[in-house]
Amino acid sequence: MDARLSELVLLANEKFGLEDYRLERHSLYRKIDSLCRTRYLLSMEWFPAHIKSVPDEDYNPDGTAVIEVNVGNGEFESAIFVGGKSYASRTAFSSLGTADMISWVERETKLVYGKQFKLQRKEEGELHFTASIHDVSVSPPGYIEVHYDNAGMLTFFSLSGTFPAEEMVQADTFELSLEKVEELALEQTKLIEYPASEQKKLLPLYGIEEIYIRNDLTATLPFDIIGDKGAKLDVDVILHWESPLKQRLNRQYIKYNDRATIEQALSGEQHPDLRPITKEEQERCIAVVTDLLRQFYPEDSGRWILKRLDRDLGYILATLRPAHPGNQLLKRKLGIFIDGDTLEVVNYIDNDIMLEEFELFESDGPPVLSREAAFEILKEHITVTPCYVYDPDFDQYVLCGKLDSQHAVHAGSGEVITLNEV
């Protein structure tokens, strides 16, 4: 075993008190975080010493400690004791008080409570925290989760997402209100067909399409700006063809590969999914995607738009949407997997099966209200809440207002509806 890995194994043994365990398996893998940085992780599976054999290589008996540590900085990102059972000799909390738990989290993560993270909720034997900047939420989010048993032994720890460093934050005082962004809020009021499963109907509803608005009103950031981890390329090309293609695709299983070598980890080699998609790759992807449509959707020329291309663990994922979508909340989508090396299609996914049940739903009537009229009804249910959002153009977290609403207005009756109750 490499010296650096041996060092991390020893560190895990000492930190979590694994004297009564043996290291059964370990592996290296890499991933991209939400700020497009490559992280190399050592994953370890420690078996309780009294367990001599297991039925198969994928089985982890109760008490197994599954631990992941960042190879670069030595920070532990997770420690999970299978079945909530721990045979560790330490990692016991001094008490079951929330304050002591928070102090432990601060020591382990080097984060400051109230400044970089806050308590989201407390359940029996569990604490859940989220990233924050002086109690203001952040996006992309960060999460810390801690579980413990009645004896105060740690049974689960997870640190995920991002927790912004102070130098990455443009601190500001929140000044937005609905009155200041009313014109934009009206633009974000959209008419959708909302499926009501119990009624078996499609409800015509006016709701708010979430968006982040910069505190200085100079720009907006889309609600889903974060979460696209590999290189991406917006394409927005409607696909046309003149004839079908009789050749049939030999569909292959999707085999994601996130494994890494120690040499890659020690050098900090950039994740290959961060390589920009070239013009030549874009043109080839358009061609092979069009050929797939010619095979399986020969009558659909001009009906699909290639929205974007994303690198995804060795593949390029092509996302297609209908070129002329309706107002449905749940829209048709094609995902086409292209081998990142050969640039040949290997498989595809169509969500039409998921949408079939909604085809039997009846319309709950045509919309009667105008958008302006619905907005006047909805206004008192619209929220503008502060949130620090990562802006990739500036590599900074900027203060924004999250425009949102948990309610909608029925476009026929004018009734205000709580969306999570539909």
N, C-alpha and C positions, 0 to 999 in steps of 0.2 A: 504494500500500500504506500502511496506517495506520502512524503513527510507532512505536507499540509493537511491531507486528509486524516492522517494519524493524529495530528494535533487537534483537529476538530472532534474526532471520535473520543479522545481523552477528555476534551473539554465537556462534551455531552455527558460522559460518564460521571464526571465530578459534579457538574451543575445539577443534574437530576438524581444523583445518588443511585447509580445503576450497578452497584457492586454485586447484586444478586441477579444480574442479567448477563447475557452474552450477545454480542453483535452477530445476528444471523445473516442479514443481507444489507447491502448498501448500493447506492447508485448515484450518478451525477446527472443532473438535467439542467436545462436553461429555460428561461422564460423572459418575456418582455413585460415590464410594468406599464402602468397607465401613463407614464411620462416618457415612454419610448426608450427606456434604459434596459440594458441586458443584465439579468441577474442569474448567477450560477448557484445552484443549491445542491447540497449533499443531503440525500435522503437515507435515513438509517432505520432499520427495523431490529429492535432489541427484544429478544425472547427471554422470559423468566427462566432462570437457570434450571429449575426443576422440570421443565418441559423438554424432553429429550428428542421427540420427533413429532412431525405434523403430517396430516394426510396428503397434502400437496403443497407445491411451492407458492401458491397464491393465498394460502390460509394463514391467518394471524390469530393465535389463541388469545383468550382473554388475558389481560395483563401485559400484552405486548406494548412496548413503547415505540411509537412511530414518530421520529424526530427529524425535523428539517432545519438546516442551518445555512446561512448565506456564506458561500466560500470566500467572497471578497472581504467582508467586514466581520465575520464571525458572529453575527447576530442570529439568534434562534427565531425562526418564523413560526414554528409550530411544534407542539409536543402533545401527542394524543396517546392516552393509555386505553387500549381496546377494551370495550365492555365496561368502562368506568372503573377498572380495577388496577390499582398500582401496588407494586412490590418495591417501590423505590425507598431508599433509606433517608431521603431528605426531600426537599421541595414541599415541606409542610408549612402552612401559614401559621403565624404566631397566634392568630385568633381568627374567628369567622366574621369579624367586623368588617364592614365595607371600607373603612379608612385604612385598615391594615392591608386589605387586598389592593387598594389603589396604590399604596406605598410600594408593594411588591411589583405591580405593573410598572410603576415609574422606574424602579431599579433595573428591571429586566429590559425595558425598551428605551431607557434614557429619554423618555418623553415627560413633559410636565403637565400634570392634571390641571384643568382649568385654562391652560394656555394652548395646549396642542391636542388634547382629547377630553371628552366629557362622557359621563355615564348616560347611556341611552335607556337601559332598563335593567332591572334586577329581578331574577327569578330564584326559586329554591335551588341552591347549589350552583347558581350561574350569575355571572356579571357580563354585561354587554356594553362596550364602549364604542364611540365613533370619533373620528378625527374632527378637530375644530380649531379655530383661531380665535382665542379669547371668547369661547362659547358660541361663535358663529360657525355654522356648518361649512364644509368644504366639498368641492366636486373637482375631480373624482374623489369618492369617499375613501376613508380608511376605517378599518374595523379591528377591534381587539375583543377576544372572547375568552373568558376564564371559567372553567368548571372545577368544582372541588367536592370531596365527599364529606361525610359527617365527622370524620377524624381530622379534617382540614388538609388532606392530601390533594395535591394537584392531580386532576384526571384529564384535563383538556386545556390547551393554550393555543391560541391562534392570533397571529398578527398579519394582517393583509391590507392591501391598498396603499395609499400614500398619506404621509403626515408631513405637511410642508415645513421646511426649515424657515426660520425667520427671514433670512435674506432673500427668499423667494416670494415674499408677501408684500404687496403694495397696500400697507395699512391705510384705512380710510374710515370716515364716519358715515354711516348709512343715512341717506337723505331721500331715498325714493318713496313714493306713495302711488296709489292707484291714480290719483288725480294727475300726477306728473306724467304718467305713461298711458293715459286713457286712450289716446289715439292708436297706439300700438296694441293695446289690449283688445280694441275693437277688431283690428286686423287679425289678431290671433283667435278670434271667435270663429269656429269652423262648424259647418253642418256635417254631421256624420250619421250613418245608419248603425245604431248600437244594438247588438243582439241581446235580447232578454230571454234567457234560456227557459225560465219557468213559464213564461207566457208564450214562448215559441213565436215571438214577433221581432221585427226590426223596428226599433224606435227611432224616429227622426229627432235627433237632439243637437242643440247648439252647445258646444263646450269649448274650453280654452285649450289650445295647443301650447304646451309649456315652452318657455323660452327664458334665457337669462338676459337681463338688461344691465349694461354697465352702469355703475353708480353715477358716472358723469354724463350719461345719456349719449355717449359718443358711438356706441356700437352695441350689437347684440351677439350672443353666443348661443348656438343651437343646444337644445336640451341634451342631445346625444353626442356632443362633441367629443367626449371621452369614452373609451371602450374599444376604439379601433386601434389595436396594439401593433400590428404589423404595418408595413408600407401599404398605402392605399392610393388609388387613383380614381377620381371621378371621371366617368366616361360619358354618360347620358347620350347614347347613340341608339336610335330606333333601327332595328334590324330588318332588312328586306332580302328576299330571294325570289327567284323566278321558277324554280323547279324543286321537287322533293329529292331526297337522297335515299337510295335504297340500302346503302351500306348501314349495318346496325352496329351500335356501340357494344363492345364487350365490357360490361360494367365490372369494376374491380372494387374490392373492399378499401375503405379509406383507412390508411395506416399512418396516424400522426407520429412524428418522430421528434421528441424533445430531448433525447439523450445527448450527453456531451462528454468530451474527453477531459482528462485532467489538464492537458496542455492548453486546451481552449479556455478552461476555467482560470488557470493561472495567468494567462496572457490577457484575459478580459476581452477575448474576441467578440466582435459585435454579432448579435443574433442575425442569421441570414435572412430572416423575415423582414429585417429593417432595410434591406437593399431596395432602392427605388425601382418601381416598375418602368422599364424602358419603353420608348416608342415602338421598338420592334416587338417587344413582348405584348404590348397593347394590341398591335395590329394582328399578331398571330392569335391572340385570345379572341378577338372579334371574329376571326375567320372560323376557328374551331367551335365557338359557341353557335355561330350561325349554322354550321354543318349539323350540330346536334339538333337544333330546332327543325332543320329540314328533314331529319330522320323521324323525330317523335312528335312534332307539331307542324306538319307540312302545310296546313291551311292557315297558319298564323302569321304569314308575312306581314310586317308592318304593325303587328299587335304587341310586340314586346320591345322594351327599351333596356339596354344594358346600362344599369345605373353606375356600377363601380366594380373595381377589381381590388382584392385584398390578398396580401400574402398571409398564409395561415399554415404554419408548421410544415413547410415543404411544398404546399400546394398554393395555387392562385385560385381564390374563390371568386367566381363571377356571380354577381347578384343581378337578377332580372326582375322587372316589374311590368305590369300591363302598361302599354303606351298611353292608354286612355282610361285611367282608373275612375271608378265611381266614388261615392261618398262612404263606402263601407269602412267600418273601423278596422276590420281584419281583412287585409288585402292579399291577393294572389302574389306568390313569390316563387321564383325559381333560383336554386343555388346550384351552380355547376362547378365541379371540382376539376381543376386542370393541373396536371403534374408540373411542378415548378422547373424541372430540368428538361423534359421532352416537350413541354407545352402541348400535350395531348389531353383530351378530356378522358377522365377515368370513371366519373360517376356524376349523378345529379340527383337533386331532391326537389320535388314539387309539393307545395303545401296544400294542393287542391283537396286531398283526402281530409285534411283537418277542417276544411271549409264546407264540406259536403252537407253537414247537418244544417248549416245556416241557409242552404238553398231552399229548404222546406219551410223556412220561417215566412210568415205573412207580414206584409207591410202594415204598420200601425197608422197608416194614413199619410197623405201628402203634407209637406211643410206649409204652414199658413203664415207664420210670423216671419218678418224680415230679420236679417242679422242685427240691424240696429235696434229693433224692438226687443229681440231676445237679449241683447247685451244690456239694455236698461234693466231688465228683470234680473239678470245674472250678476250685475255689478257688485251687489252687496255680499256676494259669495266668492269674489275673486280675491286672492291674496298676493301680496308682493313681499316676500321675505328675504332677508339678507343671506348671502352665501358667497364665500370666496371661491372663485372658479379659475381653474388653470387655463390660461390663454396661451396656446402653443406658439402663437406669433411673437410673443414677448418673453416666453419661458418664465412667466410670473403668474402668481395668483392675484386676481383683481377682484375687488368687491363688486358684486352684482345684486340685482333683485331678481328672485325667481318668481316669474309670473305663472300662476297656477290656480286651479280650482278643483275641488272635489265634488262639484255639483255641475249640473247641466240643465238646460231648459228644453222642454218638449216643444218642438217646432209647430205642433198642431194645437195643443191645449194651453201652452204657456206655463205648464206646471214645472216647478223646480224639483229636480230629481237628484238624490244622492247616488253617485255613480257606484260606490262599492256595495250598494244595496240592490242594484238591478239584477 
